[in-house]
């Protein structure tokens, strides 16, 4: 087969994969919808009537970009709720395509496919229709623009990257501590300061048009908002003596800062994915949609623990009443939601430890095996 024929075939296979991936996500949307989609409809309708969302509902906890996206989709769907749901799932499916393409170019083809066809990603995008993937896509675009030139004056391209990171925060602020991860890599105090200040400033400025009427809602429902305080990492991995001194959020922030230094030598795209792993593994709150945030990380760092994370997380989302709620499967493994979350957090934590200190762990195990053999007389 000629080179041109191979390229042609590869492009068609890529297009087919994209069509199938988006199609599966739309298929997941046929299972109905949940509370979050109802909230999105409320928000879109408020914007449609010219209302300040932050002053009108407590069911919106994000920056202003997403409310405008919702309104655009709502209008394109002719304000029909069913059409809106499918268009929303389709839009988020295209966002996943964007992540797929960046992973393809910056990592490996295998990484891209493992992300795009991961069942957790498919279920959360198609059924749950949560939009963490949009914030991650913007974050990935930002680090692609930033590159890894750490000791030069910030270029226009790098400033655009920092602005894009601010847009990610303005969409959904899951990368709130990532500027610190970038800052520890930089050489020179001005670069360190700029990398932190620019995206955070963009994020904060996004609220200016809504502040006068909606400041109370912005403060309460965004800056002071707390999700489910289930804190599985805190309960199971933090000693009780430390829990008496430090709150779950303090531990979370401390670990995000600590791992910024652990992974400081990784390039920017790798760092972003590792950041999401630390973010969710040590989070003071876990909910179904958070399980998909780490899927690019899972795809790029596949090991036995992350394979188990995918398998267990997929089964949980298939049977959970906030997931695809497939009743015929629910009786097979009937355990509490908290047990599922605990297992998944354990898988993430173990995977992170393995990724961060693999060489030391392997050397320690080899030394232990050698000493055991000597004591048992297998080695001279």
DRENTISE-618368 format. One record per residue (C-alpha): residue number from 0; y, x, z. Coordinates in Angstrom, 2 decimals. Layout:
BEGIN
+------+---------+---------+---------+
: nuba :      c2 :      c1 :      c3 :
+------+---------+---------+---------+
:  NUM :       Y :       X :       Z :
...
+------+---------+---------+---------+
This chain:
BEGIN
+------+---------+---------+---------+
: nuba :      c2 :      c1 :      c3 :
+------+---------+---------+---------+
:    0 :    0.00 :    0.00 :    0.00 :
:    1 :    3.41 :    1.36 :   -1.00 :
:    2 :    6.14 :    2.03 :    1.54 :
:    3 :    8.32 :   -0.81 :    0.21 :
:    4 :    5.38 :   -3.22 :    0.42 :
:    5 :    4.75 :   -2.18 :    4.03 :
:    6 :    8.42 :   -2.73 :    4.91 :
:    7 :    8.36 :   -6.14 :    3.21 :
:    8 :    5.20 :   -7.12 :    5.07 :
:    9 :    6.60 :   -5.88 :    8.38 :
:   10 :    9.76 :   -7.97 :    7.95 :
:   11 :    7.76 :  -11.11 :    7.19 :
:   12 :    5.52 :  -10.52 :   10.20 :
:   13 :    8.61 :  -10.07 :   12.36 :
:   14 :   10.12 :  -13.30 :   11.04 :
:   15 :    6.83 :  -15.13 :   11.61 :
:   16 :    6.66 :  -13.82 :   15.20 :
:   17 :   10.22 :  -15.03 :   15.87 :
:   18 :    9.48 :  -18.49 :   14.44 :
:   19 :    6.27 :  -18.80 :   16.47 :
:   20 :    7.96 :  -17.55 :   19.66 :
:   21 :   10.85 :  -19.99 :   19.40 :
:   22 :    8.44 :  -22.76 :   18.40 :
:   23 :    6.31 :  -22.25 :   21.52 :
:   24 :    9.44 :  -22.47 :   23.65 :
:   25 :   10.38 :  -25.77 :   22.02 :
:   26 :    6.83 :  -26.97 :   22.63 :
:   27 :    7.26 :  -26.21 :   26.34 :
:   28 :   10.36 :  -28.42 :   26.29 :
:   29 :    8.15 :  -31.41 :   25.47 :
:   30 :    6.91 :  -31.35 :   29.08 :
:   31 :   10.24 :  -32.85 :   30.16 :
:   32 :   12.95 :  -31.29 :   32.27 :
:   33 :   13.99 :  -30.71 :   35.87 :
:   34 :   16.96 :  -30.80 :   38.24 :
:   35 :   18.75 :  -27.89 :   36.60 :
:   36 :   18.88 :  -29.58 :   33.20 :
:   37 :   20.25 :  -32.73 :   34.85 :
:   38 :   22.95 :  -30.53 :   36.39 :
:   39 :   23.75 :  -29.02 :   33.00 :
:   40 :   24.21 :  -32.50 :   31.52 :
:   41 :   26.59 :  -33.41 :   34.35 :
:   42 :   28.59 :  -30.22 :   33.75 :
:   43 :   28.74 :  -30.72 :   29.98 :
:   44 :   29.95 :  -34.29 :   30.46 :
:   45 :   32.65 :  -33.18 :   32.92 :
:   46 :   33.97 :  -30.63 :   30.43 :
:   47 :   33.80 :  -33.27 :   27.70 :
:   48 :   36.12 :  -35.47 :   29.77 :
:   49 :   38.56 :  -32.62 :   30.41 :
:   50 :   37.62 :  -32.19 :   34.08 :
:   51 :   37.66 :  -28.96 :   36.08 :
:   52 :   33.96 :  -28.40 :   36.78 :
:   53 :   34.60 :  -26.33 :   39.90 :
:   54 :   36.71 :  -29.13 :   41.40 :
:   55 :   34.33 :  -31.91 :   40.38 :
:   56 :   30.77 :  -30.94 :   41.32 :
:   57 :   28.81 :  -28.64 :   43.62 :
:   58 :   25.98 :  -28.46 :   41.06 :
:   59 :   27.47 :  -25.53 :   39.15 :
:   60 :   27.26 :  -22.06 :   40.71 :
:   61 :   28.17 :  -19.73 :   37.86 :
:   62 :   31.04 :  -18.28 :   35.86 :
:   63 :   32.92 :  -20.20 :   33.16 :
:   64 :   31.08 :  -18.97 :   30.06 :
:   65 :   27.98 :  -21.10 :   30.58 :
:   66 :   29.88 :  -24.35 :   31.17 :
:   67 :   31.58 :  -23.88 :   27.79 :
:   68 :   28.25 :  -23.10 :   26.11 :
:   69 :   26.82 :  -26.29 :   27.61 :
:   70 :   29.76 :  -28.30 :   26.33 :
:   71 :   29.39 :  -26.88 :   22.82 :
:   72 :   25.68 :  -27.76 :   22.74 :
:   73 :   26.44 :  -31.21 :   24.20 :
:   74 :   28.89 :  -31.95 :   21.39 :
:   75 :   26.57 :  -30.58 :   18.71 :
:   76 :   23.84 :  -32.87 :   20.05 :
:   77 :   26.18 :  -35.87 :   19.69 :
:   78 :   25.96 :  -36.27 :   23.46 :
:   79 :   22.36 :  -37.44 :   23.21 :
:   80 :   20.43 :  -36.23 :   26.26 :
:   81 :   17.08 :  -35.67 :   24.52 :
:   82 :   18.66 :  -33.84 :   21.58 :
:   83 :   20.70 :  -31.80 :   24.06 :
:   84 :   17.55 :  -30.66 :   25.89 :
:   85 :   15.87 :  -29.45 :   22.72 :
:   86 :   19.00 :  -27.79 :   21.39 :
:   87 :   19.45 :  -26.07 :   24.76 :
:   88 :   15.87 :  -24.77 :   24.66 :
:   89 :   16.40 :  -23.67 :   21.05 :
:   90 :   19.60 :  -21.83 :   21.90 :
:   91 :   17.95 :  -20.02 :   24.81 :
:   92 :   15.02 :  -19.24 :   22.52 :
:   93 :   17.46 :  -17.49 :   20.18 :
:   94 :   18.83 :  -15.58 :   23.18 :
:   95 :   15.27 :  -14.38 :   23.79 :
:   96 :   15.19 :  -13.30 :   20.14 :
:   97 :   18.27 :  -11.16 :   20.84 :
:   98 :   16.53 :   -9.50 :   23.80 :
:   99 :   13.42 :   -9.06 :   21.64 :
:  100 :   15.43 :   -7.19 :   18.97 :
:  101 :   17.13 :   -4.89 :   21.48 :
:  102 :   13.82 :   -4.08 :   23.18 :
:  103 :   12.34 :   -3.40 :   19.73 :
:  104 :   15.07 :   -0.90 :   18.93 :
:  105 :   15.60 :    0.74 :   22.31 :
:  106 :   12.05 :    0.78 :   23.65 :
:  107 :    8.90 :    0.06 :   21.60 :
:  108 :    7.64 :   -2.74 :   19.40 :
:  109 :    4.94 :   -3.40 :   21.95 :
:  110 :    7.59 :   -3.83 :   24.66 :
:  111 :    9.45 :   -6.36 :   22.51 :
:  112 :    6.33 :   -8.41 :   21.81 :
:  113 :    5.15 :   -8.29 :   25.42 :
:  114 :    8.49 :   -9.75 :   26.46 :
:  115 :    8.77 :  -12.36 :   23.72 :
:  116 :    5.27 :  -13.75 :   24.15 :
:  117 :    5.10 :  -13.48 :   27.92 :
:  118 :    4.18 :  -16.98 :   29.16 :
:  119 :    6.62 :  -16.77 :   32.09 :
:  120 :    9.50 :  -16.14 :   29.70 :
:  121 :    8.33 :  -18.96 :   27.43 :
:  122 :    8.03 :  -21.52 :   30.25 :
:  123 :   11.36 :  -20.71 :   31.91 :
:  124 :   13.25 :  -20.68 :   28.60 :
:  125 :   11.54 :  -23.70 :   27.06 :
:  126 :   10.96 :  -26.02 :   30.00 :
:  127 :   13.22 :  -24.87 :   32.80 :
:  128 :   16.05 :  -23.93 :   30.40 :
:  129 :   17.62 :  -21.52 :   32.84 :
:  130 :   19.99 :  -19.03 :   31.25 :
:  131 :   19.47 :  -15.76 :   33.12 :
:  132 :   18.31 :  -14.43 :   29.75 :
:  133 :   21.84 :  -14.84 :   28.35 :
:  134 :   23.27 :  -12.68 :   31.14 :
:  135 :   20.52 :  -10.11 :   30.52 :
:  136 :   21.16 :  -10.10 :   26.77 :
:  137 :   24.86 :   -9.41 :   27.36 :
:  138 :   23.89 :   -6.73 :   29.89 :
:  139 :   21.61 :   -5.05 :   27.35 :
:  140 :   24.35 :   -5.18 :   24.72 :
:  141 :   26.71 :   -3.58 :   27.21 :
:  142 :   24.44 :   -0.61 :   27.94 :
:  143 :   23.75 :   -0.13 :   24.23 :
:  144 :   27.51 :    0.12 :   23.69 :
:  145 :   27.98 :    2.38 :   26.72 :
:  146 :   25.30 :    4.88 :   25.77 :
:  147 :   24.66 :    7.89 :   27.99 :
:  148 :   27.76 :   10.05 :   27.48 :
:  149 :   28.52 :   10.57 :   31.14 :
:  150 :   31.15 :   13.30 :   31.21 :
:  151 :   33.68 :   12.40 :   28.54 :
:  152 :   36.77 :   10.24 :   28.51 :
:  153 :   35.88 :    6.57 :   28.08 :
:  154 :   35.92 :    5.66 :   24.40 :
:  155 :   36.86 :    2.29 :   22.93 :
:  156 :   33.16 :    1.60 :   22.39 :
:  157 :   32.40 :    2.31 :   26.04 :
:  158 :   35.29 :    0.12 :   27.19 :
:  159 :   33.88 :   -2.64 :   25.00 :
:  160 :   30.55 :   -2.08 :   26.73 :
:  161 :   32.16 :   -2.48 :   30.15 :
:  162 :   33.97 :   -5.61 :   28.95 :
:  163 :   30.63 :   -7.00 :   27.71 :
:  164 :   29.10 :   -6.29 :   31.11 :
:  165 :   31.96 :   -8.32 :   32.59 :
:  166 :   31.05 :  -11.17 :   30.23 :
:  167 :   27.48 :  -10.93 :   31.52 :
:  168 :   28.76 :  -11.35 :   35.08 :
:  169 :   31.00 :  -14.20 :   33.92 :
:  170 :   27.91 :  -15.91 :   32.48 :
:  171 :   25.67 :  -15.49 :   35.52 :
:  172 :   26.30 :  -12.74 :   38.02 :
:  173 :   22.76 :  -11.41 :   38.37 :
:  174 :   23.99 :   -7.92 :   37.40 :
:  175 :   26.62 :   -7.93 :   40.16 :
:  176 :   25.47 :   -4.56 :   41.59 :
:  177 :   24.59 :   -2.93 :   38.27 :
:  178 :   28.06 :   -1.36 :   37.85 :
:  179 :   27.17 :    0.74 :   40.91 :
:  180 :   23.97 :    1.86 :   39.18 :
:  181 :   26.07 :    2.96 :   36.22 :
:  182 :   28.69 :    4.61 :   38.42 :
:  183 :   26.23 :    6.96 :   40.15 :
:  184 :   25.30 :    8.35 :   36.72 :
:  185 :   28.86 :    9.18 :   35.72 :
:  186 :   30.51 :   12.59 :   36.01 :
:  187 :   34.10 :   12.43 :   37.16 :
:  188 :   35.76 :   10.07 :   39.60 :
:  189 :   37.81 :    8.25 :   36.94 :
:  190 :   34.68 :    7.27 :   35.01 :
:  191 :   32.95 :    6.16 :   38.20 :
:  192 :   35.91 :    3.97 :   39.17 :
:  193 :   36.32 :    2.49 :   35.68 :
:  194 :   32.63 :    1.62 :   35.37 :
:  195 :   32.88 :   -0.47 :   38.53 :
:  196 :   36.40 :   -1.90 :   38.21 :
:  197 :   36.44 :   -3.03 :   34.57 :
:  198 :   33.43 :   -5.42 :   34.55 :
:  199 :   34.25 :   -6.84 :   37.98 :
:  200 :   37.85 :   -7.44 :   36.91 :
:  201 :   36.69 :   -9.25 :   33.77 :
:  202 :   34.41 :  -11.41 :   35.93 :
:  203 :   37.17 :  -12.32 :   38.37 :
:  204 :   39.77 :  -12.98 :   35.67 :
:  205 :   37.44 :  -15.54 :   34.13 :
:  206 :   38.17 :  -17.89 :   37.04 :
:  207 :   41.96 :  -17.75 :   36.68 :
:  208 :   42.28 :  -20.84 :   34.41 :
:  209 :   40.21 :  -22.87 :   36.88 :
:  210 :   41.59 :  -21.50 :   40.15 :
:  211 :   44.52 :  -23.80 :   40.95 :
:  212 :   42.47 :  -26.98 :   41.05 :
:  213 :   39.01 :  -25.55 :   41.60 :
:  214 :   39.51 :  -22.68 :   44.06 :
:  215 :   37.64 :  -24.43 :   46.87 :
:  216 :   34.64 :  -25.07 :   44.65 :
:  217 :   34.73 :  -21.54 :   43.26 :
:  218 :   34.73 :  -20.04 :   46.75 :
:  219 :   32.08 :  -22.36 :   48.20 :
:  220 :   29.75 :  -22.79 :   45.23 :
:  221 :   29.91 :  -19.28 :   43.77 :
:  222 :   31.08 :  -16.60 :   46.18 :
:  223 :   29.56 :  -18.21 :   49.29 :
:  224 :   26.62 :  -19.88 :   47.54 :
:  225 :   23.14 :  -19.23 :   48.90 :
:  226 :   19.97 :  -20.16 :   47.08 :
:  227 :   16.68 :  -20.80 :   48.87 :
:  228 :   16.62 :  -18.54 :   51.92 :
:  229 :   12.89 :  -17.87 :   51.71 :
:  230 :   13.30 :  -14.05 :   51.82 :
:  231 :    9.67 :  -13.06 :   51.26 :
:  232 :   10.38 :   -9.34 :   51.03 :
:  233 :   12.43 :   -9.44 :   54.23 :
:  234 :    9.76 :  -11.36 :   56.14 :
:  235 :    6.79 :   -9.27 :   55.06 :
:  236 :    8.11 :   -5.75 :   54.47 :
:  237 :   11.03 :   -5.28 :   56.85 :
:  238 :    9.98 :   -4.41 :   60.45 :
:  239 :   11.02 :   -6.93 :   63.09 :
:  240 :   13.15 :   -4.34 :   64.90 :
:  241 :   15.23 :   -3.83 :   61.76 :
:  242 :   15.43 :   -7.59 :   61.19 :
:  243 :   17.08 :   -7.93 :   64.60 :
:  244 :   19.89 :   -5.61 :   63.46 :
:  245 :   20.31 :   -6.22 :   59.72 :
:  246 :   20.44 :   -9.51 :   57.84 :
:  247 :   18.39 :  -10.19 :   54.73 :
:  248 :   21.46 :   -9.76 :   52.51 :
:  249 :   22.33 :   -6.43 :   54.12 :
:  250 :   18.81 :   -5.14 :   53.45 :
:  251 :   18.98 :   -6.43 :   49.88 :
:  252 :   22.30 :   -4.75 :   49.11 :
:  253 :   21.17 :   -1.54 :   50.81 :
:  254 :   18.01 :   -1.38 :   48.69 :
:  255 :   19.95 :   -2.06 :   45.50 :
:  256 :   22.22 :    0.86 :   46.40 :
:  257 :   19.28 :    3.10 :   47.38 :
:  258 :   17.40 :    2.56 :   44.13 :
:  259 :   20.57 :    3.23 :   42.16 :
:  260 :   20.10 :    6.85 :   43.27 :
:  261 :   16.31 :    6.82 :   42.91 :
:  262 :   16.61 :    5.85 :   39.23 :
:  263 :   19.90 :    7.59 :   38.45 :
:  264 :   18.31 :    9.93 :   35.89 :
:  265 :   16.95 :    7.08 :   33.76 :
:  266 :   18.94 :    6.10 :   30.69 :
:  267 :   21.15 :    3.02 :   30.83 :
:  268 :   18.78 :    0.48 :   29.19 :
:  269 :   15.88 :    1.61 :   31.40 :
:  270 :   18.14 :    1.43 :   34.45 :
:  271 :   19.15 :   -2.14 :   33.68 :
:  272 :   15.53 :   -3.27 :   33.49 :
:  273 :   14.62 :   -1.37 :   36.66 :
:  274 :   17.63 :   -2.95 :   38.37 :
:  275 :   16.25 :   -6.42 :   37.65 :
:  276 :   12.93 :   -5.40 :   39.19 :
:  277 :   14.59 :   -4.26 :   42.42 :
:  278 :   16.93 :   -7.27 :   42.39 :
:  279 :   14.12 :   -9.83 :   42.38 :
:  280 :   11.51 :   -7.94 :   44.41 :
:  281 :   13.87 :   -7.53 :   47.38 :
:  282 :   15.91 :  -10.71 :   46.90 :
:  283 :   16.67 :  -12.94 :   49.92 :
:  284 :   15.85 :  -15.92 :   47.70 :
:  285 :   13.10 :  -16.60 :   45.18 :
:  286 :   12.93 :  -19.62 :   42.86 :
:  287 :   10.92 :  -20.32 :   39.71 :
:  288 :   13.62 :  -19.25 :   37.27 :
:  289 :   13.96 :  -15.86 :   38.96 :
:  290 :   10.43 :  -14.98 :   37.87 :
:  291 :   11.62 :  -14.62 :   34.26 :
:  292 :   14.50 :  -12.26 :   35.05 :
:  293 :   12.08 :   -9.35 :   35.42 :
:  294 :   10.05 :   -9.99 :   32.26 :
:  295 :   11.87 :   -7.35 :   30.15 :
:  296 :   11.18 :   -4.94 :   33.04 :
:  297 :    7.53 :   -6.03 :   33.09 :
:  298 :    7.22 :   -5.52 :   29.33 :
:  299 :    8.76 :   -2.03 :   29.44 :
:  300 :    6.79 :   -0.79 :   32.46 :
:  301 :    3.37 :   -2.34 :   32.04 :
:  302 :    0.87 :   -1.38 :   34.74 :
:  303 :   -1.92 :   -3.22 :   36.55 :
:  304 :    0.46 :   -4.67 :   39.14 :
:  305 :    2.78 :   -6.12 :   36.51 :
:  306 :   -0.15 :   -7.46 :   34.50 :
:  307 :   -1.25 :   -9.28 :   37.66 :
:  308 :    2.33 :  -10.47 :   38.16 :
:  309 :    2.27 :  -12.04 :   34.70 :
:  310 :   -1.15 :  -13.65 :   35.12 :
:  311 :   -0.44 :  -15.04 :   38.59 :
:  312 :    3.10 :  -16.12 :   37.73 :
:  313 :    1.90 :  -17.89 :   34.59 :
:  314 :   -0.76 :  -19.84 :   36.45 :
:  315 :    1.73 :  -20.82 :   39.14 :
:  316 :    4.26 :  -22.10 :   36.58 :
:  317 :    1.54 :  -24.06 :   34.78 :
:  318 :    0.60 :  -26.02 :   37.89 :
:  319 :    3.78 :  -26.17 :   39.99 :
:  320 :    5.52 :  -29.55 :   40.05 :
:  321 :    8.79 :  -27.76 :   39.19 :
:  322 :    7.01 :  -25.99 :   36.34 :
:  323 :    4.85 :  -27.48 :   33.58 :
:  324 :    3.03 :  -29.59 :   36.24 :
:  325 :   -0.30 :  -29.69 :   34.38 :
:  326 :   -2.20 :  -31.95 :   36.77 :
:  327 :   -5.67 :  -31.14 :   35.41 :
:  328 :   -5.27 :  -27.53 :   36.59 :
:  329 :   -3.68 :  -28.18 :   39.98 :
:  330 :   -6.95 :  -28.70 :   41.88 :
:  331 :   -8.49 :  -25.39 :   40.75 :
:  332 :   -6.34 :  -23.19 :   42.99 :
:  333 :   -4.49 :  -25.36 :   45.48 :
:  334 :   -2.27 :  -23.12 :   47.59 :
:  335 :    1.26 :  -23.41 :   48.93 :
:  336 :    4.26 :  -22.32 :   46.87 :
:  337 :    5.15 :  -19.74 :   49.52 :
:  338 :    1.79 :  -18.02 :   49.03 :
:  339 :    2.38 :  -17.77 :   45.28 :
:  340 :    5.83 :  -16.28 :   45.81 :
:  341 :    4.54 :  -13.83 :   48.43 :
:  342 :    1.84 :  -12.54 :   46.07 :
:  343 :    4.33 :  -12.17 :   43.21 :
:  344 :    6.83 :  -10.29 :   45.38 :
:  345 :    4.03 :   -7.97 :   46.54 :
:  346 :    3.08 :   -7.24 :   42.92 :
:  347 :    6.70 :   -6.40 :   42.05 :
:  348 :    7.18 :   -4.19 :   45.10 :
:  349 :    3.95 :   -2.29 :   44.48 :
:  350 :    4.88 :   -1.81 :   40.83 :
:  351 :    8.31 :   -0.44 :   41.75 :
:  352 :    6.84 :    2.02 :   44.26 :
:  353 :    4.36 :    3.17 :   41.62 :
:  354 :    7.08 :    3.61 :   38.97 :
:  355 :    9.45 :    5.44 :   41.33 :
:  356 :    6.98 :    7.79 :   43.01 :
:  357 :    3.94 :    7.85 :   40.75 :
:  358 :    3.64 :   11.64 :   40.56 :
:  359 :    3.84 :   12.05 :   44.33 :
:  360 :    1.31 :    9.28 :   44.91 :
:  361 :   -1.14 :   10.75 :   42.39 :
:  362 :   -0.76 :   14.25 :   43.88 :
:  363 :   -1.29 :   12.88 :   47.40 :
:  364 :   -4.43 :   10.98 :   46.34 :
:  365 :   -5.85 :   13.99 :   44.52 :
:  366 :   -5.27 :   16.15 :   47.57 :
:  367 :   -6.95 :   13.58 :   49.78 :
:  368 :   -9.97 :   13.31 :   47.48 :
:  369 :  -10.27 :   17.11 :   47.32 :
:  370 :  -10.12 :   17.43 :   51.12 :
:  371 :  -12.72 :   14.69 :   51.49 :
:  372 :  -15.05 :   16.46 :   49.06 :
:  373 :  -14.66 :   19.74 :   50.95 :
:  374 :  -15.44 :   18.07 :   54.28 :
:  375 :  -18.49 :   16.39 :   52.76 :
:  376 :  -19.68 :   19.66 :   51.28 :
:  377 :  -19.22 :   18.74 :   47.62 :
:  378 :  -16.77 :   21.59 :   47.02 :
:  379 :  -17.10 :   25.21 :   47.98 :
+------+---------+---------+---------+
